[in-house]
């Protein structure tokens, strides 16, 4: 009897969706190795197959949004149409000319350097996608990386708008990123994440520890500060970017829940990584939480703990 084209989808006992067809069993080498014995196999053996984060079948993971390329491009087209409309309206209405000088000085210290950590988030997301042991995790990670590039582009565009109002705005961005004391804890954690090669630890440190705090701070609380300062344009851009961040947390929780259901020992493994990375993430957030109000750091922590709890993880202090 001839093997059917979608034989590997027969377990669903239903007509496969576009997501099923486009995301199932994409990585041929999982379980059988590479066809040719090349040096890179040692890297995968150590940092993918040798990761302490384990599962008997990573293909059990499903993106709750069931994101395909077609679905992703349609979602992002709608969001970008909204943002483009905001930008055109703001430029026509002279939005930036009404901003207070004090607020512009605040923006000059945070907006231009913000491109650097977000680009780091993009690179780390791409690495996780490169090393992930399932095509579905690869897809989610790489769409996340694309979302981070969207953030870089929108932050850069906002910076360019303000340069038109204030020539020289942001020209010291690299100096601030490399030398301003407020940015150094963020720079430290980004650089350490960039050399975290175990795919499981990189995923946990990024999507469970640092990014939830980073996104909560900038996309929600700093956005609220922008709104209070009359910078409705940047506030709404950040709110739009927060829609991407919410999905990043959603698929990460789904992956963690699946991993714990499959292998209970993953709770201890993840807990060890949480303990290692949480102090770094808290230090990175602290200087900028003060830009909003005295309670922002506590609110960011509460949101992160809720994220972990909803993923099925214990949230003891220090874990």
N, C-alpha and C positions, 0 to 999 in steps of 0.2 A: 504494500500500500504506500502510495506516495505521501511524503510529509507535506502538510499544509503550510502555506506561507506564514500564517500566524499561529503555528502550533504552540509557541511558548505563551500564548494568551488564552489558551483553552481552559486554564484553571479558573478564569473569571466566570465561565459558563454563562456568558452574555456577549452581546455584540460589543467589541472593544471600542472605547472612545478614542478621539484623536490623541488625547494625552496617553492612553495605554499604548497606542501604536507608536507614537513618537518618542516615548521615554523608556520603554521596557527593554532590558537586556542589551543595552547599547555597548557596553564595554566587553568586548569579546575575550580579553585576556584575563578577566577575573575568574579565578578557579582553574585556569589552564596555563597561565603564564604567557609571556611574549613568544611569538613564533621564532624569533632569533635571539640567541643569548648575547645581549649587549650590556655594557657597563651600567646603564641607567637602571637595569633590573635590580641592582643592589639598593638603589635609592628607594624604589617602590617596596622592596622587601622590608626595608627598615622603617620607612615612614608611612607606608600605607598598610601592607599586610601585617607589619609588626607593631602597629599601633595598639596601645592598651585599650582603646575603644573598639569593642568587637561586636559582631553580630553574625548569626548563622546565615542570614539572608538580608543583605542591605536593600535588595529589591523590594522588600516589604514597605519601604518608605514611599509615601505619596505626598506630593505637594498639595496642601489643602486647597489651593487655588487652581491646581491642575494646569499650570502655566505651560503653554506651548509657544512657539515663536509667533504664530499668528495672533494668539490671544495677547501676548506681551506687547506686540507692536500696536495693536488696537487700543489697549489700555493706556500706553504711553502717548499715543497720538492724541487721545482725549485730554490727558493732563497737560501736554505741551501746548495744545490749542488754547487751553485756559490760561496758562502762564504767558503765552505770547499776547493774548488779549490784554492781560494786566499790564504788560510792559508798554504796549502801544498806547493804552489809555493814560498811563502815568506820565509818559514822555510828552504826550499832547497836552496834559493838564499842568505841566510844570511841577510835578510832585516833589522832586528833590529840592527845588529852590525854597520850599517851605520848611525844610527840616532845620532844627535848631543846631547852632554851631557845636554845642556840647555833645549832642548826639552824633554828629559827624566825626568828632574827635574820638568818641567811643568806638564807632565803626572802623576808624582807621587803624585801631589796634587789634581788631579781631577779624574783620572781614577779609582783608588780603591774605593773612597767613592761614586762614581756614582752608584754603585750597590744598595745602600740603598734607594735613592729616587725612582729608577726605580722599586724596589720591592714594595715600597709604592704605586706606580701607579698601579701595578698589583693587590694589595689587594683592592684598591678602585674600580677598574674596576670590580673585582669579586663581591664586595658588591652591586654595581649598578645592575649587572646582577641578583643577588640574590633577589633584591627588585623590579625590574622593573615590570610594570603592563601588559606586553605583552611578549609572547614567542619570538617574533622577536627581541625585545630590549634585552631580556635575551641572545639570541644567539650572537648578535653583541657584547655585553659587554663581554661575556666570551671568544669569539675569541680575543677580544682586550686584555683581561687579559693574554691569551696565548702568544700573541705577546710581551707583556711586559716581560714575562718569557724568551722569545727568546733573548730579549735585555740583561737581566741579565746574561744569559749564555754566550753570545758573549763578553760582557764586562769582565766577569770573565775569560774567555779563553784568551782574550788579555792580561789581567793582569798576568796570569800564564806564558804566553810567555815571558813577560818582567822580570818576576822573574827568569827565566832561564838565562837571560843576567845579571841581577842585583839582586843577592841574597838579600832577605829582602824587595824587592820592594812591597809596598802596605801593609806591616804588621801593619802600623799605621792607616789603613783605618777607623777603628771605632773611634779612637781618633780624627781624622780630622772631621768625620761626627758629632761627639758630641761636639767638642770644637772649631774647626776652625771658626773664625768670618765669613768667606766667605760662609760657608755652613749653618749657622744658619737660615737665612731667608727661605732657601729651606726646612730645617728641620721643621721650624715652620708651613709652609703651608701644608706640607705632614701630620704632626701630627694632624692639625686641620681638614684636609680632612678625616682622618681616624675616626674621631668622628663626622662627619656630617652625620646624620642618615636619614634625609629626602632624598628619592631617587632622587627627582627632583633637589634639591639644589646640591647634590653630583655630579649629571650628569653635571649640568651647571658649577659648580666650577672646575670640572676636565676637561671636554671635550671642554668647551668654553673659559675658562680663563687660567688655569695653563698649561695643557698639550700642547696646541698650542704654547705657548711661550717656554716651555721646549724643545719640539721637534724641533722647528725652530732653537733655539740656538744650541743644541747639534748635531742634525742629519744633519743640513745644514751648519750653520756658523762655528761651531767648526770643522766639517768635512773639510770645506774649509781650515781652519787653519792647520789641520793635513796635508793636501795635500801640502800646501806651505812649510811645515817643512820637506818634504820628507817622511812623514809617509803615503804613499799611501795605505798601508794595512788597517790601522784603518779608513782612510777616506772612502774607498770603503765599509767597513763593515757598517759604519754609514749611507752611502748612501743607502745601502740595507735595513737597519732598517727604514730609512725614508719612504720607500715604504709602510711599515705597518702604519706609522703615518699618511700618506696621506689618507689612507682608514678610519682611525679613525675619521679624520675631515670630510670626505665625508659622512659617515653614521650619524654623529652627526648633520650636517647641514640638512640632509633629515628629521631627527626626529624633529628638531626645526621648520622647515618650515611647516611640517604637524601639529604640535601642535598649531602654530600661525593661520594657516588656519582654524583649528577646533574651536579655542577659542582665540579671539583677545586679551583678557585680559592677556594671557600668556606673551605678550610682556612686560607688566609692571612687572609681577612677575619675569621674567628672568632679566629684567633691574635692579631690586633691588638686585638680587644676583650678577650680574656683578659688580655693584658699591661696594658691600661688599668685593668681592674677588680680584678685579683687583689690588688694591694697594699691597696686599700681594704677588701676582704673580710678579709684577714689581720689588719689592724688592728682590725676590728670584733670578731673572734673572740678575740683575744689576752687581753683583761682577764678574760673569763669562763672561758676554758680553765683558768686558774689555780685556779678553784674546785674543779676535779676533782683534777688532779695535774700535775706538771711535764712530763709527756710528752703531755698531751692535745692541745696545739696541733699537735705533730708527727703524732699519730695522725689528727687531723682533716685535715691536709694530705695525708697518704698516701691517705686515703679519697677525697679530691677528685681527686687525680691518677689514681687507679684509675678513677674515674667518667669522666674525660676520655679515658683510654686505651681504655676499653671503647666509647666513642663514636667511636673512630677518629681521635682528635686527638693530635698530638705533645705531649709534656709536658716540654719543656726548661725548666730553671729560669728563672723570670722570664716564662715565656709563659703 
